[in-house]
């Protein structure tokens, strides 16, 4: 089991320090999502079937939204109207055995009162799988350019959007032995961080650039159809870019997990994963980190009209700020989906998270950050091609241990709140 994502109609459901945006239906990337709730199934029933081109299914999409953000950069006096334009294209094979898919997406955000907050994200990738008898070989590649946000958990000292690009290559082989399967995998990731610009001051985040190699071995035992016991062993090694006057934050990491993947009950389905992780820094003076880790992903459908989703995790994350490196993050989210009418759906969510950062070198301070979010949204499927939505979200953050000096925003505070309301429309073919 890999880290799970939570689908959202508005902003990403939970902050990820190094965000990876892989569509769940791209062959080669087997990242399960909570999009399989009853309400999401009903939403999907209103989606267009796509365009068949030979043996491939082509699905273009576009979305526009306009709203107002009361605190764009987690800094006083940075309120602004916000305009979002999204576009995407997915192509998947319609073969009976093997599979191939590719995709591209772009997301542009504009803030009319604060141009330095503007940014554009884009992603492209491809993946495929080969059926080798009962076994499967899968390969995937993704390249993306994203931006760190001051609203994300663990991003100490980040005010303006910080650009970074990454390449991700992963190879997975699934070997079946009856009800038992063994899944070795290898992943290579290359992250390159740039400069935050604007306001006449540039801030270089190049010290966060690094390579990450990960190998894992997953074993699954099928208890019954759709229900499995899972065990995972994982090892990682990271090599950071050397910077003048700084010490690279290279590390080696080991983890072991065991859990259950129970997915046949129509009322409640859940994935449980628990274990431990240890990280040792090989070139810096940062102390080692060892902590219990877990992940809980539950979907409860008390009726045909309602779905309750709960996601809760604790793990060690890669740094997304030069001021917060050896971070242990605990985060939880509860979400309710309700079908108000056949084509009108409501959603409400609440989320709370904490990032605990130990000292990296002598003279630095440990920091703790707590982040709370809640929001509501209404989604109206006008027809199979057009959907409208109205959403509101609130973010509240408190950081203990002080914030690094921001030369652009000297008045930044460790506590901030932000409210965002938006009206949008999306199109799909």
C-alpha positions in Angstrom: 0.0 0.0 0.0 1.3 3.4 -0.9 0.4 6.9 0.5 -3.3 7.6 -0.3 -4.7 10.7 -1.7 -8.1 12.2 -1.0 -10.2 13.5 -3.9 -11.4 17.1 -3.6 -13.5 19.5 -5.7 -11.6 22.5 -4.4 -8.0 22.7 -3.2 -5.9 19.5 -2.6 -7.4 17.8 0.4 -4.3 17.6 2.4 -0.9 19.3 2.2 1.9 17.2 0.9 5.4 18.5 1.4 6.7 17.2 -1.9 3.5 16.8 -3.9 3.2 14.1 -6.5 0.2 14.3 -8.8 -0.3 11.0 -10.5 -3.7 10.1 -12.0 -4.9 6.9 -10.5 -5.8 5.4 -13.9 -2.4 5.8 -15.4 -0.9 2.3 -15.9 2.4 2.0 -14.0 1.2 4.0 -11.1 -1.0 2.0 -8.7 -1.9 4.7 -6.3 -5.3 3.9 -4.7 -7.5 6.9 -4.0 -10.6 7.5 -1.9 -12.5 8.4 -5.1 -14.3 5.0 -4.8 -16.9 6.4 -2.4 -20.6 5.9 -3.2 -21.0 9.6 -4.1 -17.9 9.7 -6.2 -19.2 6.6 -8.1 -22.4 8.6 -8.7 -20.4 11.6 -9.8 -18.5 9.4 -12.3 -21.7 8.2 -13.7 -22.3 11.8 -15.0 -18.9 12.0 -16.6 -18.5 11.7 -20.4 -17.4 8.4 -21.7 -14.5 10.0 -23.6 -13.7 9.8 -27.3 -12.7 6.5 -28.8 -9.8 6.7 -31.2 -9.0 3.2 -32.5 -8.0 1.2 -29.4 -7.6 4.3 -27.2 -9.9 6.3 -25.1 -9.2 10.1 -25.1 -10.6 12.3 -22.3 -10.0 16.1 -22.6 -11.1 18.4 -19.8 -11.0 22.1 -18.8 -12.1 24.1 -15.7 -12.5 27.8 -14.8 -13.1 29.3 -11.4 -13.1 32.7 -9.7 -13.0 33.4 -6.0 -11.6 35.6 -3.2 -8.8 34.6 -0.8 -8.5 36.6 2.4 -4.8 35.7 3.0 -3.1 34.6 -0.1 0.5 34.4 1.2 -0.1 33.7 4.9 0.9 37.3 5.5 -1.1 40.3 6.6 -2.6 42.4 3.8 -2.2 39.8 1.1 -5.9 39.3 0.3 -6.8 39.1 -3.4 -9.3 37.9 -6.0 -8.1 34.5 -7.3 -8.7 33.1 -10.8 -7.9 29.5 -11.7 -7.7 27.9 -15.2 -7.1 24.1 -15.5 -6.8 21.9 -18.5 -6.0 18.3 -19.0 -5.8 15.4 -21.5 -5.8 11.6 -20.7 -5.3 8.8 -23.2 -5.7 5.2 -22.1 -5.6 2.0 -24.1 -8.7 -0.2 -24.4 -6.8 -3.5 -24.7 -7.9 -6.7 -23.0 -4.5 -7.7 -21.6 -1.7 -5.1 -21.7 -2.2 -1.4 -20.9 -0.8 1.9 -21.9 -1.7 5.5 -20.9 -0.4 9.0 -21.0 -1.6 12.4 -19.7 -0.8 16.1 -19.6 -2.3 18.8 -17.3 -1.8 22.4 -16.6 -3.1 24.6 -13.8 -2.7 28.4 -13.8 -3.5 30.6 -10.8 -3.7 34.4 -11.0 -4.0 36.9 -8.1 -5.0 40.3 -9.4 -3.9 42.3 -6.3 -0.7 40.3 -5.7 1.1 39.4 -8.9 4.0 37.8 -7.1 1.7 35.1 -6.0 0.9 34.0 -9.6 2.1 30.6 -10.7 1.5 27.9 -13.2 1.8 24.1 -12.6 2.0 21.5 -15.3 2.5 17.7 -15.4 3.0 15.1 -18.1 3.6 11.4 -17.9 3.2 8.0 -19.4 2.9 4.4 -18.1 2.3 0.9 -19.2 1.9 -2.6 -18.0 2.5 -6.1 -19.5 0.6 -9.2 -18.6 3.0 -12.0 -18.3 0.8 -15.0 -17.7 -0.5 -14.4 -14.2 2.2 -11.9 -13.5 2.4 -8.2 -14.3 5.3 -5.9 -15.2 4.6 -2.1 -14.9 6.7 0.9 -15.8 5.8 4.6 -15.3 7.4 8.0 -15.9 6.2 11.4 -14.9 7.7 14.9 -15.2 6.1 17.8 -13.4 6.7 21.4 -12.4 4.9 22.5 -9.2 5.2 25.2 -6.5 5.4 25.0 -2.8 2.7 27.0 -1.0 2.8 28.9 2.3 -0.5 27.2 3.2 1.1 23.7 3.2 1.9 21.8 6.3 5.7 22.0 7.1 6.6 24.8 4.7 8.3 27.1 7.3 9.6 30.3 5.9 7.8 30.0 2.6 5.8 33.1 1.5 5.9 33.4 -2.3 5.4 30.3 -4.4 8.6 28.3 -4.7 9.0 26.5 -8.1 10.4 23.0 -8.3 10.5 20.3 -11.0 10.8 16.6 -10.7 11.2 13.4 -12.7 9.8 10.2 -11.4 10.5 6.7 -12.8 9.1 3.5 -11.2 9.3 -0.1 -12.1 7.1 -2.8 -10.5 6.8 -6.5 -10.9 3.9 -8.5 -9.5 4.6 -12.3 -9.0 1.6 -14.5 -8.1 1.8 -17.7 -6.2 -1.9 -18.6 -5.9 -3.4 -16.5 -3.1 0.1 -15.1 -2.3 1.9 -12.4 -4.3 5.3 -10.8 -4.1 5.7 -7.3 -5.5 9.3 -5.8 -5.8 9.5 -2.2 -7.0 12.2 0.4 -7.7 11.6 4.1 -7.8 14.0 6.9 -8.9 13.1 10.6 -8.2 15.0 13.7 -9.1 13.9 17.0 -7.5 15.2 20.4 -8.6 14.1 23.5 -6.6 14.4 27.1 -8.0 14.1 30.6 -6.8 11.1 32.4 -5.3 11.0 35.7 -7.2 9.0 39.0 -7.0 9.1 42.1 -4.8 12.7 42.8 -5.9 14.0 40.0 -3.7 15.0 36.5 -4.9 15.3 33.6 -2.5 17.2 30.5 -3.6 15.8 27.1 -2.6 18.4 25.1 -4.4 19.6 23.4 -1.2 16.4 21.3 -1.3 17.3 19.8 -4.7 18.0 16.0 -4.4 17.9 12.6 -5.9 15.9 9.8 -4.1 16.2 6.1 -4.8 13.7 3.8 -3.2 13.4 0.0 -3.3 10.6 -1.9 -1.7 9.2 -5.4 -1.4 5.5 -5.9 -0.8 3.8 -9.2 0.0 0.1 -9.8 -0.1 -1.9 -12.8 1.0 -5.5 -13.0 -0.2 -7.7 -13.8 2.8 -10.8 -13.8 0.6 -11.8 -12.2 -2.7 -11.0 -8.5 -2.4 -9.5 -8.8 1.1 -5.8 -9.1 1.8 -3.1 -9.0 4.5 -0.1 -6.9 3.5 3.5 -6.6 4.5 6.0 -4.0 3.2 9.8 -3.6 3.5 11.2 -0.3 2.1 14.6 1.3 1.9 15.5 4.7 0.6 18.6 6.9 0.1 18.7 10.6 -0.7 21.6 12.7 -2.0 21.2 16.5 -1.7 22.8 19.2 -3.8 25.9 20.8 -2.2 25.6 24.5 -1.5 28.3 27.0 -0.4 28.5 27.2 3.3 25.9 24.5 3.8 26.0 20.7 4.6 24.0 18.4 2.3 21.1 16.7 4.1 21.8 13.3 2.7 20.1 10.4 4.5 19.3 6.7 4.4 15.9 5.5 5.5 14.4 2.2 6.4 10.8 1.2 7.1 8.6 -1.8 7.7 4.8 -2.0 7.7 2.0 -4.6 8.1 -1.7 -4.2 7.6 -5.0 -5.2 6.1 -6.7 -4.2 2.8 -10.4 -5.1 3.2 -12.5 -3.9 0.3 -15.5 -6.3 -0.2 -17.9 -5.0 2.4 -20.4 -2.7 0.7 -21.0 -0.7 3.9 -17.5 -0.2 5.3 -14.1 -0.6 3.5 -10.8 0.2 5.0 -7.0 -0.1 4.7 -4.9 -0.2 7.8 -1.1 0.0 7.8 1.2 0.3 10.8 4.9 -0.1 11.4 8.0 2.0 12.0 10.5 4.1 10.2 14.0 5.3 10.9 16.1 7.9 9.1 19.8 8.5 9.5 21.6 11.6 8.1 24.9 10.7 6.6 26.6 14.1 6.0 24.8 16.6 8.3 24.7 17.0 12.1 21.0 16.4 12.1 20.1 13.7 14.7 18.5 10.5 13.5 14.7 10.2 13.6 12.9 7.0 14.5 9.2 6.9 15.0 6.1 4.6 14.7 4.2 5.2 11.5 0.7 4.3 10.4 -2.0 4.9 7.8 -5.7 4.5 8.1 -8.1 4.9 5.1 -11.7 4.1 5.8 -14.9 4.5 3.7 -18.2 4.1 5.4 -21.5 4.2 3.4 -24.4 4.2 5.9 -26.9 4.7 3.1 -27.0 5.1 -0.7 -27.1 8.8 -0.2 -24.1 9.3 2.2 -20.5 8.4 2.4 -18.1 9.1 5.3 -14.3 9.0 4.5 -11.6 9.0 7.1 -7.9 9.3 6.4 -5.2 9.4 9.1 -1.5 9.0 8.8 1.9 9.6 10.5 5.2 9.4 8.8 8.6 11.1 8.2 8.5 13.4 5.2 11.1 14.9 2.9 11.7 18.6 3.7 9.8 21.2 1.7 11.7 24.1 3.4 15.3 24.7 4.1 14.2 25.7 7.7 12.5 22.4 8.4 14.3 19.2 7.5 13.7 16.1 9.7 10.0 16.4 9.9 7.5 14.0 11.4 4.0 14.7 10.3 0.7 13.5 11.7 -2.4 14.4 9.8 -6.1 13.4 9.8 -9.1 14.2 7.7 -12.8 13.3 7.9 -15.1 14.0 4.9 -18.9 13.6 4.3 -20.4 13.3 0.8 -24.2 13.6 0.5 -26.4 13.3 -2.6 -29.0 16.1 -2.3 -30.6 15.5 -5.7 -29.8 13.1 -8.5 -27.3 15.6 -10.0 -26.5 17.8 -6.9 -23.9 16.6 -4.4 -22.7 18.2 -1.2 -19.4 17.8 0.6 -18.0 18.8 3.9 -14.6 18.1 5.5 -12.4 18.9 8.5 -8.7 18.3 8.8 -6.0 18.7 11.4 -2.3 18.2 11.1 1.0 18.7 13.0 4.5 18.9 11.8 7.3 18.3 14.3 10.8 19.4 13.3 13.8 18.5 15.3 17.1 20.5 15.4 19.3 20.1 12.3 22.5 21.7 13.6 23.7 23.4 16.7 22.1 26.8 17.2 18.9 26.0 15.3 15.5 25.7 17.0 13.1 22.8 16.9 9.7 23.9 15.5 6.1 22.6 15.8 3.4 23.6 13.3 -0.3 22.8 13.7 -2.7 23.3 10.7 -6.5 23.1 10.8 -8.8 23.2 7.8 -12.5 22.8 7.1 -14.7 23.5 4.1 -17.9 22.8 2.3 -18.8 22.6 -1.4 -21.8 22.0 -3.7 -21.4 20.3 -7.0 -24.1 20.5 -9.7 -23.7 18.1 -12.7 -25.6 20.2 -15.3 -25.2 17.5 -17.9 -22.6 14.9 -18.9 -20.3 17.6 -20.2 -20.7 20.6 -17.8 -20.4 20.7 -14.0 -20.7 23.8 -11.8 -19.4 24.0 -8.2 -19.5 26.5 -5.3 -17.0 26.0 -2.5 -15.7 27.6 0.8 -12.6 26.6 2.8 -10.9 27.9 5.9 -7.2 27.4 7.0 -5.8 28.2 10.4 -2.1 27.8 11.2 0.1 28.1 14.3 3.8 27.7 14.4 5.7 27.3 17.7 9.5 27.9 17.7 9.4 31.1 15.6 9.5 31.7 11.8 12.7 32.3 9.8 13.2 36.0 8.9 11.4 36.9 5.7 13.1 40.0 4.1 10.2 40.6 1.8 7.5 40.4 4.5 9.0 41.5 7.8 5.5 41.5 9.4 4.9 37.8 8.9 3.4 36.1 11.9 3.5 32.5 13.2 -0.2 32.4 13.4 -2.4 33.1 10.3 -5.9 32.3 9.0 -7.2 32.3 5.5 -10.7 32.0 4.0 -11.4 31.2 0.3 -14.6 31.1 -1.6 -14.9 30.3 -5.2 -17.4 29.6 -8.0 -16.3 27.4 -10.9 -17.4 25.5 -14.0 -15.7 22.5 -15.6 -16.0 20.8 -19.0 -15.1 17.3 -20.1 -15.6 15.3 -23.2 
